[in-house]
Amino acid sequence: MSGQWDAVLFDWDDTLCGAEPHRFVYAQTVANEFGLSLTLADVYAAFVRAGDSAAGAWGEFIVRLPEALGIPQRDADAFIERYRQRDTIRTFQLFDDVLDALGEIRSRGLRVGIITNNDDAEDRLHELRMRHLVEIVVSPRTFGVGKPDPRIFTETLAQMQIAPERGLYVGDSWDNDVVGARSAGLTPILIDRWEINPRADSTLRVTSLSHVLSVALGAATRL
């Protein structure tokens, strides 16, 4: 077991699991159909402004997304209809580094859990045949709150009997993952697989789980 950490907890979407086509890429493509030329960083910033990934906020998010992207009001409904076609074609898969990283973390005696705002994550883990690699899966359905509310983190830690200062939390959302985990006393790591998240302050930002391993296994200086 690491001398610094007892557990590594993860977000699910865009941290361990990806969807194809990716929502940023798909939104970029659809926005282009409406005459906008946006970079992925532009799209990411728009998703943040619209409230992407906030627990229970999908309905509000999708209504705000066209304006956040710069879609004219007259085209908002048409954009939403076109964007939601993604729901009928998307597929889910683990990122290439996930199985090796989780296996290595577990082999060193560290405990692994997932805290997500996606109530379907448990089903996805079973579909992808990796539920056995994770001790606990927590979503808003579990405790009645979602990220960034610190209670979803503190309740999970209490159930696992882990002190907050002994846990790492890895996620891709600054507002939900970094802010939420830090407010609960965990040490956050921001994973930015597409290098499009400009916010970091003193938080460690990584682009793959191999970098998380170096922290979790004690090969990097404690944050």
C-alpha positions in Angstrom: 0.0 0.0 0.0 1.2 3.5 -0.7 2.4 5.4 2.3 0.5 8.5 1.3 -2.8 7.2 -0.1 -5.4 4.6 0.8 -7.7 5.0 -2.2 -8.0 6.5 -5.6 -11.6 7.5 -6.6 -12.5 8.4 -10.1 -15.2 10.2 -12.1 -16.7 8.0 -14.8 -17.5 10.0 -18.0 -14.5 11.3 -19.9 -12.3 10.0 -17.1 -12.6 6.3 -17.4 -15.3 5.9 -20.1 -15.6 7.7 -23.4 -18.6 7.9 -25.8 -18.3 7.9 -29.6 -19.0 10.3 -31.2 -17.7 12.5 -28.3 -20.2 15.1 -27.3 -17.7 18.0 -27.9 -16.8 16.7 -31.3 -20.4 16.1 -32.2 -21.5 19.6 -31.0 -18.6 21.1 -33.0 -19.8 19.3 -36.1 -23.4 20.3 -35.6 -22.4 23.9 -34.9 -20.5 23.9 -38.2 -23.7 22.9 -39.9 -25.2 26.1 -38.5 -22.4 28.2 -39.8 -20.1 28.3 -36.8 -16.4 27.4 -36.9 -15.4 26.4 -33.4 -12.4 24.7 -31.9 -12.8 21.9 -29.3 -11.6 24.4 -26.7 -14.4 26.8 -27.7 -17.0 24.0 -27.4 -15.6 22.9 -24.1 -15.9 26.4 -22.7 -19.5 26.6 -24.0 -20.4 23.3 -22.3 -19.1 24.7 -19.0 -21.1 27.9 -19.4 -24.2 25.9 -20.1 -23.7 23.7 -17.0 -22.6 20.5 -18.5 -22.4 17.5 -16.2 -24.2 19.1 -13.2 -26.3 16.6 -11.4 -29.9 16.5 -12.5 -29.4 19.5 -14.9 -29.5 17.9 -18.3 -32.8 19.5 -19.3 -31.5 23.0 -18.4 -28.1 22.3 -19.9 -29.4 21.4 -23.3 -31.7 24.5 -23.5 -28.7 26.7 -22.6 -26.2 25.0 -24.9 -27.2 26.7 -28.3 -26.8 30.2 -26.8 -23.5 29.2 -25.1 -22.1 28.0 -28.5 -23.3 31.2 -30.3 -26.2 29.5 -32.2 -28.8 32.2 -33.1 -32.0 32.0 -31.1 -34.0 31.3 -34.3 -32.0 28.1 -34.8 -31.9 26.9 -31.2 -34.6 24.3 -31.4 -33.3 22.9 -34.7 -29.8 22.7 -33.2 -31.0 20.8 -30.1 -33.0 18.4 -32.3 -29.9 17.8 -34.5 -27.6 17.5 -31.5 -29.8 14.9 -29.7 -29.5 12.6 -32.7 -26.2 11.6 -31.1 -28.2 9.7 -28.4 -29.3 7.2 -31.0 -25.8 6.4 -32.3 -23.3 6.8 -29.5 -21.4 3.8 -28.1 -19.4 3.5 -24.9 -15.8 2.3 -24.4 -13.1 2.5 -21.8 -10.1 4.6 -22.6 -7.0 2.6 -23.5 -5.2 3.3 -20.3 -8.0 2.3 -17.9 -7.6 -1.4 -17.3 -3.8 -1.3 -16.9 -4.1 1.7 -14.5 -6.8 0.2 -12.3 -5.0 -3.1 -12.2 -1.8 -1.6 -11.1 -3.5 0.6 -8.5 -5.3 -2.4 -7.1 -2.1 -4.6 -7.1 -0.5 -2.1 -4.8 -3.2 -2.4 -2.2 -5.0 0.8 -3.0 -8.8 0.8 -3.0 -10.7 2.0 -6.1 -14.1 3.7 -6.3 -16.2 5.8 -8.7 -18.2 8.9 -7.8 -20.2 10.1 -10.8 -23.2 12.2 -11.7 -24.2 9.6 -14.2 -26.9 7.3 -12.6 -26.4 4.8 -15.5 -22.7 4.3 -14.7 -23.3 1.1 -12.8 -24.9 -0.4 -15.9 -22.1 0.8 -18.1 -19.5 -0.9 -15.8 -21.3 -4.2 -16.1 -21.7 -3.8 -19.9 -18.0 -3.1 -20.2 -17.1 -6.1 -17.9 -15.1 -4.1 -15.4 -17.4 -3.8 -12.4 -15.2 -6.3 -10.5 -12.3 -3.7 -10.6 -14.2 -1.2 -8.6 -15.2 -1.5 -4.9 -17.9 1.1 -4.9 -19.9 3.1 -7.5 -21.7 6.2 -6.2 -24.1 8.4 -8.2 -26.7 11.0 -7.2 -29.2 8.1 -6.8 -27.0 6.7 -3.9 -27.1 9.5 -1.4 -29.6 11.9 -3.0 -26.9 14.5 -3.9 -24.5 14.9 -6.8 -21.2 16.6 -7.6 -20.0 19.2 -6.7 -21.9 18.9 -3.5 -19.2 17.7 -1.0 -21.7 15.4 0.7 -21.5 12.8 -2.2 -17.7 12.6 -1.5 -17.9 12.6 2.3 -20.6 10.0 2.4 -18.6 7.8 0.1 -15.5 8.2 2.2 -17.5 7.4 5.3 -18.9 4.2 3.8 -15.4 3.1 2.7 -14.0 4.2 6.1 -11.3 6.3 4.5 -10.0 9.7 5.8 -10.3 12.4 3.2 -6.6 13.3 3.4 -5.8 9.7 2.4 -7.8 9.8 -0.8 -7.1 11.0 -4.4 -10.0 12.0 -6.7 -9.5 12.0 -10.5 -12.0 13.8 -12.8 -12.2 15.8 -15.9 -14.6 18.6 -14.7 -13.1 21.6 -12.8 -16.5 22.6 -11.3 -17.8 19.2 -10.4 -14.6 17.2 -9.7 -11.9 19.5 -8.6 -14.0 21.9 -6.6 -16.2 19.2 -5.1 -13.4 16.8 -4.2 -11.3 19.6 -2.7 -14.2 20.9 -0.6 -14.6 17.4 0.9 -10.9 17.2 1.8 -9.8 14.9 -1.0 -6.8 15.7 -3.1 -8.0 16.4 -6.7 -6.3 15.5 -10.0 -7.7 17.1 -13.1 -7.5 14.8 -16.1 -7.6 16.7 -19.4 -7.3 14.1 -22.1 -7.9 16.6 -24.9 -5.8 19.4 -23.4 -8.7 21.9 -23.6 -9.3 22.7 -20.0 -7.6 26.0 -19.2 -8.2 26.0 -15.4 -5.7 24.4 -13.1 -4.3 26.8 -10.4 -2.2 24.6 -8.1 -4.1 21.4 -9.0 -2.2 18.7 -10.8 -3.4 18.4 -14.4 -2.6 15.2 -16.3 -3.5 14.0 -19.7 -3.6 10.2 -19.0 -3.9 7.8 -16.1 -0.3 6.9 -16.3 0.4 10.2 -14.7 -2.1 9.5 -12.0 -0.2 6.3 -11.3 3.0 8.1 -10.5 1.1 10.1 -7.8 -0.9 7.3 -6.5 2.0 4.9 -6.2 4.3 7.5 -4.6 6.6 8.2 -7.6 5.7 11.9 -7.5 5.8 14.5 -4.8 2.6 14.7 -2.7 0.4 17.5 -3.9 
